[in-house]
Amino acid sequence: MSNEPVESRILALADNITAKNFLKNLLEGEGYAFTGRDDPKNITDDLIKNKIELLIIDFETANIVETCKKIRTNFALRHIPIIVLVSKVHTIQRIKCIYAGADDYVEKPIEAGELLTRIKANLWRANRDLDANPLTHLPGNVTILKELDEKLKNKEVFCVGYADLDKFKEYNDYYGFEWGDKVIQYTASVISDSIIELGTPGDFLGHIGGDDFLFITNWESVKAISEKVIAVFDKNINAFYKDDDLKKGYIIVKNREGKVTATSILSISIGIATNKFRKFTHVGQIIQTATELKGYAKTFSKSIYTIDKRI
């Protein structure tokens, strides 16, 4: 048995029982934690729930290209390596899988040593490059800066939304870190779902840290996404409060200055920077502008977004 830690969790999506049993015996024998599935329907939920670190897909599984695309549109799953098992004769389909988001492929019939080598190499690369927030699994600051730099280099017209929760520190102090973490995860899912529904495949969502998020989209989508985020956030945030506090409409807690004060229900502020009306020459300008607009939005004491239209 290898020294590979058992927490290296691998999910195999295969509708062939023989192939699935082969992978199960091979991977568990090497110390990996194995999960098998034969239906791609709930694959994204399975990957997140089981904290999967690598996905193997047997090419005989239906809708493999669509499955890869679906996984790659989920911001929390973009870092998970996907290895496709494919027959030599399926050259075109193999290429389609790579373009759809697969990281690697192994030709069938499977040679155990080659598959294990590819698995270890992909896990190593993923761990090396991983810049994900441990709470939301969204890309962190290193990836955020890279994405912004790419947008500048490509001379694209884009919008950057900086989302931040209002009065979150007071909420976190009052309800505790466990509830605070749930609110952050909820916020991440609201923004992610809104971008997936209303944005484009090239959009991006990152987690700066704490209750701060940054997303990148286009001019045509940014208003609809921001409005959706605010509407959904405000509609469901009450679920993270106790009934007595909701009846009052506030919580009593010390603010950042140490003064006891009545703090209202959480809201979300979004500052949006864009190069549609003016040119940015470096990433720092983008972040500074988005930060300023987010700060302005927070003065309204309600969920709101503000867009920079200065020339």
Order of alpha helices (4+ residues) and beta strands (2+ residues): beta-alpha-beta-alpha-beta-alpha-beta-alpha-beta-alpha-alpha-beta-alpha-alpha-beta-beta-alpha-alpha-beta-beta-beta-alpha-beta
